[in-house]
Amino acid sequence: MLRKRSELVSVIVLLVSVQVACSLLSSPQGEDELLSEVATVQAEQATKIAKQDELLSYLFTEMPRNTPDPRGPVTSVPTEFSPVVGSVVINEDRCCVGGAVGETVELNIQFDAMSPSGDITHMRYKTGLIVADKQQLQQEEWQVYREAVLEEFEITTSNW
């Protein structure tokens, strides 16, 4: 394909040169001026052709289709889809709950959940000071969904 383009460009240069020569022959200029003019046009065209050939050779350089990753095959793990979106508000979103060590306090816990699949009818949750992971949460029993619950907590540390 590169050869065909070069041949096409050469034919165009030749036609332009002939056209310039014909237009110059019809004018009263001398033969030396005519040859000088044709040589100038030809030199300009040769420069343009060289630049185009360089670009074409770059464009038609075969590159590998897939460059292998030096770290080996990369596997992507899709994010787990959760069909339920929700939130929890503890004690009306206040920062602190007061009490002495050993006392029990009641906390109002409000739930808000929705799903594009339908109404939320059941839920499970875990209370405590440590955030439960998915495996720990799956050990909890399913309960009927409620918008709020009162939970009692024993204060085991000061300044909680």
FENSULNOR-V721410 format. One record per pair of residues at least 6 apart in sequence whose C-alpha atoms are under 8 Angstrom apart, sorted by the first residue. I is the first residue (numbers start at 1). J is the second residue. D is the distance in Angstrom with one decimal. If there is no record, write none. Layout:
<<I & J & D> <I & J & D>>
//
This chain:
<<2 & 56 & 7.0> <2 & 57 & 7.4> <2 & 60 & 7.8> <6 & 49 & 7.9> <6 & 53 & 7.2> <9 & 49 & 7.0> <13 & 42 & 7.2> <13 & 45 & 6.4> <17 & 38 & 6.2> <17 & 41 & 7.0> <17 & 42 & 6.7> <20 & 38 & 6.8> <21 & 34 & 6.9> <21 & 38 & 6.4> <24 & 34 & 6.0> <25 & 34 & 7.3> <83 & 115 & 5.8> <83 & 116 & 7.0> <83 & 117 & 7.0> <84 & 113 & 6.8> <84 & 114 & 5.8> <84 & 115 & 4.6> <84 & 116 & 7.6> <85 & 113 & 5.6> <85 & 114 & 5.5> <85 & 115 & 6.3> <86 & 111 & 7.3> <86 & 112 & 5.3> <86 & 113 & 3.9> <86 & 114 & 6.3> <87 & 111 & 6.0> <87 & 112 & 5.3> <87 & 113 & 6.5> <88 & 109 & 6.9> <88 & 110 & 5.7> <88 & 111 & 4.8> <88 & 112 & 6.5> <89 & 109 & 5.8> <89 & 110 & 5.1> <89 & 111 & 6.6> <90 & 107 & 6.8> <90 & 108 & 6.0> <90 & 109 & 4.6> <90 & 110 & 6.4> <91 & 107 & 5.4> <91 & 108 & 4.8> <91 & 109 & 6.1> <92 & 108 & 7.1> <92 & 109 & 7.7> <92 & 110 & 7.9> <96 & 160 & 7.3> <97 & 105 & 7.9> <97 & 160 & 7.1> <98 & 160 & 7.3> <99 & 105 & 7.2> <99 & 155 & 7.0> <100 & 155 & 6.7> <100 & 158 & 6.9> <101 & 154 & 7.8> <101 & 155 & 5.0> <101 & 156 & 5.3> <101 & 157 & 5.8> <101 & 158 & 5.9> <102 & 154 & 6.0> <102 & 155 & 5.4> <102 & 156 & 5.9> <103 & 154 & 5.7> <103 & 155 & 5.6> <104 & 152 & 6.3> <104 & 153 & 5.3> <104 & 154 & 4.2> <104 & 155 & 6.1> <105 & 152 & 5.5> <105 & 153 & 5.4> <105 & 154 & 6.4> <105 & 155 & 7.4> <106 & 150 & 6.3> <106 & 151 & 5.6> <106 & 152 & 4.4> <106 & 153 & 6.4> <107 & 150 & 5.6> <107 & 151 & 5.3> <107 & 152 & 6.3> <107 & 153 & 7.5> <108 & 148 & 6.9> <108 & 149 & 6.0> <108 & 150 & 4.7> <108 & 151 & 6.6> <109 & 148 & 5.4> <109 & 149 & 5.3> <109 & 150 & 6.2> <109 & 151 & 7.3> <110 & 147 & 5.6> <110 & 148 & 4.2> <110 & 149 & 6.6> <111 & 146 & 7.1> <111 & 147 & 4.9> <111 & 148 & 5.8> <112 & 147 & 6.4> <113 & 120 & 6.9> <114 & 120 & 6.3> <120 & 145 & 6.8> <121 & 144 & 6.0> <121 & 145 & 5.1> <122 & 142 & 6.3> <122 & 143 & 5.4> <122 & 144 & 4.4> <122 & 145 & 4.4> <123 & 142 & 5.6> <123 & 143 & 5.3> <123 & 144 & 6.2> <123 & 145 & 5.2> <124 & 137 & 7.3> <124 & 140 & 6.2> <124 & 141 & 6.2> <124 & 142 & 5.0> <124 & 143 & 5.9> <125 & 137 & 6.6> <125 & 140 & 6.8> <126 & 132 & 6.9> <126 & 137 & 6.4> <126 & 140 & 6.9>>
//
